[in-house]
């Protein structure tokens, strides 16, 4: 009985994660230029980039090894991972379980011939400050 209750709880808890959305914007230029613009916008906010994931390179490399071909997000796709101490504190004060969302990420990719910049949209109202931060960074990168 307890095991069934635990499985049901974990299943119901995971459902909101399945409903997450992505916000994207088309960048007028190449992925490399979009990456530079995103990096500059993040740093311009006084934030530190913790890590840059070279997703496109990894998918190209492993795709070749697996016989799958080119990366579906372009060879130069990247995800910039960073955090804002101020905003993270704010959202975790509202709900300590928001720790699961930190750090935050913005991606640049070439999908279906378009250069895209995007981020995960957090649905919980307590994460609104993070959504605003990510939207602001992307807006600055598009200028």
C-alpha positions in Angstrom: 0.0 0.0 0.0 2.7 2.5 0.9 4.7 1.6 -2.2 1.6 2.2 -4.4 1.0 5.5 -2.7 4.7 6.5 -3.2 4.5 5.6 -6.9 1.3 7.6 -7.3 2.8 10.6 -5.5 5.9 10.5 -7.7 3.8 10.2 -10.9 1.6 13.1 -9.9 4.5 15.2 -8.9 6.2 14.6 -12.3 3.1 15.7 -14.3 3.9 19.5 -14.1 7.3 18.8 -15.6 5.8 17.2 -18.6 3.7 20.4 -19.3 6.7 22.7 -19.4 6.8 25.1 -22.4 9.6 26.7 -24.3 9.8 30.4 -25.3 11.8 31.0 -28.5 12.7 34.0 -30.7 14.2 34.0 -34.1 17.6 35.6 -34.3 18.5 37.4 -37.6 22.0 35.9 -38.1 24.1 32.9 -37.6 24.2 30.7 -34.4 27.7 32.0 -33.6 26.5 35.6 -33.6 23.4 34.6 -31.5 25.7 32.9 -29.0 27.9 36.0 -28.7 24.8 38.2 -28.3 23.4 35.9 -25.5 26.7 35.7 -23.8 27.1 39.5 -23.9 23.5 40.0 -22.6 24.1 37.6 -19.7 27.4 39.2 -18.7 25.8 42.6 -19.2 23.3 41.7 -16.4 26.3 41.3 -14.1 25.8 37.5 -14.1 28.4 34.8 -14.3 28.1 32.0 -16.9 28.7 28.8 -15.0 28.9 26.5 -18.0 28.4 26.5 -21.7 27.1 23.1 -23.0 28.1 22.5 -26.6 25.0 20.4 -27.4 25.3 20.7 -31.2 28.9 19.5 -31.2 28.1 16.6 -28.9 25.1 15.5 -31.0 27.1 15.8 -34.2 29.9 13.7 -32.8 27.8 11.0 -31.3 25.4 11.1 -34.2 28.3 10.2 -36.5 29.4 7.4 -34.1 25.8 6.0 -34.0 25.1 6.4 -37.7 22.4 9.1 -37.1 23.8 11.9 -39.1 24.0 15.6 -38.4 22.7 17.3 -35.2 19.0 18.2 -35.3 19.8 21.5 -33.5 22.8 22.5 -35.6 26.5 21.8 -35.0 27.0 25.1 -33.2 24.0 24.8 -30.8 24.9 25.8 -27.2 23.2 26.2 -23.8 24.4 28.9 -21.5 23.9 27.9 -17.9 23.9 30.7 -15.2 22.2 31.9 -12.0 21.2 35.1 -10.4 21.8 35.1 -6.6 19.2 37.8 -6.1 16.4 36.3 -8.2 17.2 32.8 -7.0 16.9 33.9 -3.4 13.6 35.6 -4.2 12.1 32.5 -5.9 13.4 30.1 -3.2 12.0 32.4 -0.5 8.6 32.0 -2.2 9.0 28.2 -2.6 12.1 26.4 -1.4 11.4 23.6 -3.9 12.3 26.1 -6.7 15.8 24.9 -6.0 15.2 22.3 -8.6 15.2 24.9 -11.3 18.5 26.5 -10.5 20.7 27.1 -12.5 18.8 28.6 -15.5 19.6 28.2 -19.2 19.3 29.9 -22.5 19.9 28.1 -25.7 21.0 29.0 -29.2 20.4 26.6 -32.0 19.7 26.2 -35.7 16.3 24.4 -36.1 14.6 24.1 -39.5 16.9 26.6 -41.0 16.2 29.3 -38.4 18.6 30.6 -35.7 16.6 30.4 -32.5 17.3 31.7 -29.0 15.1 30.2 -26.3 14.5 29.2 -22.7 12.2 27.0 -20.6 9.1 28.8 -19.4 8.4 28.1 -15.7 4.7 27.8 -15.1 4.6 28.4 -11.4 3.8 32.0 -10.4 6.7 31.9 -7.9 9.1 31.6 -10.9 7.8 34.7 -12.7 11.0 36.7 -11.8 13.1 34.0 -13.5 10.9 34.1 -16.6 11.3 37.9 -16.7 15.1 37.6 -16.3 15.3 35.1 -19.2 13.0 37.1 -21.4 15.0 40.3 -20.7 18.3 38.7 -21.6 16.9 37.3 -24.8 15.3 40.7 -25.7 18.7 42.3 -25.2 20.4 39.7 -27.3 18.0 40.4 -30.2 18.7 44.1 -30.2 
